[in-house]
Amino acid sequence: MLQTENFNGLISKLKRDAKQFEFNLKDLPDTFEYTPKLNPNAKSIRAHEKFKPMFEDLCTMRNSCLYWFEVKDECDNLIELLNNNRTSLIEKQRVVPVKNKNCDSNVLYVGIRRGGFTKKWKLSNISGRIIQHFGYYKVGSTQGLQLAHWSVDSGLDINLKIIQFEEGFPNAYLEAFEKIIAYKLRPLCGKH
């Protein structure tokens, strides 16, 4: 029989073993794009001095991943800032995660990304998803945190934590892990 302690131990192990990327929201630039090939004057967030090492590492992650954005400081102001900017984000045609009832958490969002790699953009699926969360994907209707469009002035430190599963990890398990981690971490936005 599987006991709660086994799940708690598994969650603790996942949290402990997660790859961690740290950055400050104020470092997100406002002029970078997802696809600079379409605009030769644009620069890719993947080439930005502060984020290049992170994206080089993310592009090596080609298996399915579970990830979450964790705020190092108190998070109440950040979620309040997001909720106060929802109308302006709609006007900018930027779709952000839905509100939820969670509170008293330092986790902003939990998500999954199936494995894969796009040859056209030379991106792993997880690196492309993080670009969407940063707000640099050309299609604003693709749901993501859109951080560059509302959070930069907060100047908060963020830990992006990613767990890459082994090749062939079943998608049904991936979705189950997302639900379990979201239940335990209680992210401040997103539907789980």
C-alpha positions in Angstrom: 0.0 0.0 0.0 1.3 3.5 -1.0 1.4 5.8 2.0 1.4 9.6 2.2 5.0 9.5 3.6 6.1 7.9 0.3 4.5 10.8 -1.7 6.0 13.4 0.6 9.4 11.8 0.3 9.1 11.7 -3.5 8.1 15.4 -3.6 11.0 16.3 -1.3 13.4 14.5 -3.6 12.0 16.2 -6.7 12.3 19.6 -5.0 15.8 18.9 -3.8 17.0 17.5 -7.2 15.5 20.1 -9.4 17.9 22.1 -11.6 17.8 25.7 -10.5 18.2 28.9 -12.5 18.2 32.2 -10.6 17.5 35.6 -12.0 16.1 39.0 -11.0 12.9 40.2 -12.8 14.5 43.7 -13.3 17.0 42.0 -15.7 14.3 41.0 -18.2 14.8 43.3 -21.1 11.9 44.9 -23.0 13.3 44.8 -26.5 14.1 41.1 -27.1 12.1 38.7 -29.3 11.6 35.0 -29.6 12.4 34.8 -33.3 15.0 37.4 -34.3 15.3 35.8 -37.8 12.0 37.5 -38.6 13.3 40.9 -37.6 17.1 41.3 -38.3 17.3 44.3 -35.9 15.9 42.3 -33.0 17.9 40.4 -30.4 17.0 37.0 -29.0 16.6 36.7 -25.2 18.7 33.5 -25.7 21.7 35.8 -26.5 21.2 38.2 -23.6 24.3 38.2 -21.4 22.3 37.4 -18.2 20.2 34.7 -19.8 22.4 33.1 -22.4 23.9 30.4 -20.0 20.5 29.5 -18.8 19.1 29.0 -22.3 22.2 27.1 -23.4 21.5 24.7 -20.6 17.7 24.6 -21.2 18.3 23.7 -24.9 20.1 20.5 -23.8 16.9 19.4 -21.9 15.1 17.5 -24.6 13.0 15.2 -22.4 9.7 16.0 -20.7 10.1 18.5 -17.8 8.2 19.6 -14.7 9.0 23.2 -13.7 8.0 26.0 -11.3 8.8 29.6 -10.7 9.6 30.3 -7.1 9.9 33.8 -5.7 12.8 34.1 -3.2 11.2 37.0 -1.3 7.6 37.4 -0.1 5.3 36.9 -3.1 2.1 38.8 -2.1 3.1 41.9 -3.9 4.0 40.0 -7.1 0.6 38.2 -7.4 -1.2 41.5 -6.5 0.8 43.2 -9.2 -0.2 40.5 -11.8 -3.8 40.7 -10.8 -3.8 44.5 -11.0 -2.3 44.3 -14.5 -4.6 41.6 -16.0 -6.7 44.3 -17.8 -3.7 46.0 -19.4 -2.3 42.5 -20.4 -5.5 41.7 -22.1 -5.2 45.0 -24.0 -1.7 44.0 -25.0 -3.1 40.7 -26.1 -1.0 38.8 -23.6 -2.7 35.8 -21.9 -1.6 35.0 -18.4 -2.5 32.1 -16.1 -5.9 32.2 -14.4 -6.4 33.4 -10.8 -6.8 30.8 -8.2 -7.5 30.7 -4.4 -4.0 29.7 -3.2 -2.2 32.1 -0.9 0.7 32.0 1.5 3.0 30.5 -1.0 6.2 31.6 -2.7 5.5 29.6 -5.8 4.1 31.7 -8.7 3.4 28.9 -11.2 3.8 25.2 -11.8 3.8 23.7 -15.3 4.9 20.8 -17.5 6.4 20.6 -20.9 6.6 17.5 -23.1 10.0 16.6 -24.5 11.1 17.6 -27.9 13.3 20.0 -30.0 12.5 22.4 -32.8 15.1 22.3 -35.5 13.8 25.6 -37.1 14.6 27.7 -34.0 17.1 25.3 -32.4 15.1 25.2 -29.2 14.2 22.4 -26.8 10.5 22.5 -25.9 11.3 23.6 -22.4 13.4 26.5 -23.5 10.7 27.7 -25.8 8.1 27.4 -23.0 10.3 29.5 -20.7 10.6 32.2 -23.4 6.8 32.3 -23.5 6.7 32.7 -19.7 9.3 35.5 -20.0 6.9 37.2 -22.5 9.1 37.2 -25.6 7.0 34.8 -27.8 5.5 36.7 -30.8 2.0 35.2 -30.1 0.7 36.8 -27.0 -2.4 34.5 -27.0 -0.1 31.6 -26.0 -0.7 31.5 -22.2 2.3 32.1 -20.0 3.4 34.4 -17.2 4.4 37.1 -19.6 6.9 38.4 -17.0 8.5 41.1 -19.1 5.1 42.8 -19.6 4.2 43.4 -16.0 6.8 42.3 -13.4 10.1 43.9 -14.2 9.7 46.9 -11.8 9.2 44.5 -8.9 12.9 43.7 -8.9 12.2 40.3 -7.2 14.6 37.4 -7.3 13.2 34.3 -9.0 14.3 30.7 -8.9 13.2 28.7 -11.9 13.3 25.0 -10.9 13.2 22.3 -13.5 13.1 18.5 -13.3 13.9 16.7 -16.5 12.5 13.1 -16.6 14.1 10.2 -18.3 13.5 9.6 -22.0 10.2 7.8 -22.6 8.6 9.0 -19.4 4.8 8.5 -19.9 2.8 11.7 -20.5 0.1 10.5 -18.1 2.7 10.3 -15.3 3.9 13.8 -16.2 0.4 15.3 -15.8 0.0 13.4 -12.5 3.3 14.8 -11.2 2.2 18.3 -12.2 -1.0 17.9 -10.2 0.8 16.5 -7.1 3.5 19.2 -7.2 0.9 21.9 -7.6 -1.1 20.5 -4.7 2.0 20.5 -2.5 3.5 23.9 -3.7 0.1 25.8 -4.0 1.2 28.1 -6.9 -0.4 31.6 -6.8 -1.7 31.4 -10.3 -2.7 28.8 -12.8 -5.4 26.1 -12.8 -4.5 22.7 -11.4 
